Amino acid sequence: MRDCILFEIPIYSTTEEEFDKRWEKHFIKFSNNGVDDKTLETYKNYCFPKRLWIYNQIIGYVVVYYQQNTIWFDGFISNKRTRYDSDKKPLMSLEMPAVYHFAVYKEYTNKDIANKIKYYLDDFYNSCLKTKFLYTKNFDVIYKNINYLKIFKEKGLWEQ
């Protein structure tokens, strides 16, 4: 049971830049098959719009949560390869080659907790997701500014 979910961070099959390269390559090949420009533009804009990367290339996510004075990291990821032009979503399952967690001691400050979360998230990425892309843009903006201790206390979860 997850007492307090702090973050859910998406895992993508590739970076947005790599997706754009594959996308352009796909349409160059499509246009080389004798398709007129109007049909190609319609196909590009309506059948397979480029903006879909943000939603369609998610292959998993990392959940960072607090439970019993410990911050835990669970990674859920699909075990199937996702193509850049796929319209099917594979099933995701818990994929943790190692247990990632750290205890939150009473002498920890919010800065200590934030730094440890960032350290463990980076370590998780480097050891488990080398060929994937962990989208931390939003996480990087807010993780240092959260009052973790206040959240834990208000939810009645602080056991120190």
Backbone hydrogen bonds, N-H to C=O, Kabsch-Sander energy under -0.5 kcal/mol:
donor,donor_aa,acceptor,acceptor_aa,energy
3,D,1,M,-0.8
4,C,66,Y,-1.4
6,L,64,V,-2.9
7,F,64,V,-1.9
9,I,62,V,-2.9
11,I,60,G,-2.9
12,Y,133,F,-3.6
13,S,57,Q,-2.2
19,F,15,T,-2.3
20,D,16,E,-2.4
21,K,17,E,-1.9
22,R,18,E,-2.2
23,W,19,F,-2.7
24,E,20,D,-2.7
25,K,21,K,-2.3
26,H,22,R,-2.3
27,F,23,W,-1.9
28,I,24,E,-2.2
29,K,25,K,-2.2
30,F,26,H,-2.0
31,S,27,F,-2.6
32,N,28,I,-1.7
33,N,30,F,-1.1
34,G,31,S,-1.1
35,V,30,F,-0.5
40,L,36,D,-2.3
41,E,37,D,-2.7
42,T,38,K,-2.2
43,Y,39,T,-2.6
44,K,40,L,-2.7
45,N,41,E,-2.6
46,Y,42,T,-2.4
47,C,42,T,-0.9
47,C,43,Y,-0.7
48,F,43,Y,-1.7
52,L,49,P,-1.5
53,W,50,K,-1.5
54,I,51,R,-1.0
55,Y,52,L,-1.2
56,N,52,L,-3.5
57,Q,53,W,-1.6
58,I,55,Y,-0.7
59,I,11,I,-2.9
60,G,11,I,-1.3
61,Y,76,F,-2.7
62,V,9,I,-2.8
63,V,74,D,-3.0
64,V,7,F,-2.8
64,V,62,V,-0.5
65,Y,63,V,-0.6
65,Y,72,W,-2.1
66,Y,4,C,-2.7
67,Q,70,T,-2.8
70,T,67,Q,-0.8
71,I,102,F,-2.9
72,W,65,Y,-3.3
72,W,70,T,-0.6
73,F,100,Y,-2.1
74,D,63,V,-2.6
76,F,61,Y,-3.2
76,F,74,D,-0.5
77,I,75,G,-0.5
77,I,93,S,-2.4
78,S,59,I,-2.6
79,N,91,L,-0.6
83,R,81,R,-0.5
86,S,83,R,-1.3
93,S,77,I,-1.5
95,E,75,G,-3.4
100,Y,73,F,-0.6
100,Y,98,A,-0.6
101,H,99,V,-0.6
102,F,71,I,-1.9
104,V,69,N,-3.2
105,Y,103,A,-0.7
108,Y,105,Y,-2.1
113,I,109,T,-2.2
114,A,110,N,-2.7
115,N,111,K,-2.7
116,K,112,D,-2.3
117,I,113,I,-2.5
118,K,114,A,-2.3
119,Y,115,N,-2.4
120,Y,116,K,-2.9
121,L,117,I,-2.4
122,D,118,K,-2.5
123,D,119,Y,-2.4
124,F,120,Y,-2.6
125,Y,121,L,-2.4
126,N,122,D,-2.7
127,S,123,D,-2.1
128,C,124,F,-2.2
129,L,124,F,-0.5
129,L,125,Y,-2.0
132,K,129,L,-2.1
133,F,12,Y,-2.3
135,Y,10,P,-2.2
135,Y,133,F,-0.7
136,T,134,L,-1.2
140,D,136,T,-3.2
141,V,137,K,-0.9
142,I,138,N,-1.4
143,Y,139,F,-2.6
145,N,142,I,-1.7
146,I,143,Y,-0.7
148,Y,146,I,-1.3
151,I,147,N,-1.9
152,F,148,Y,-2.6
153,K,149,L,-2.4
154,E,150,K,-2.8
155,K,151,I,-1.9
156,G,153,K,-1.4
157,L,152,F,-3.1
158,W,152,F,-0.8
159,E,157,L,-0.7
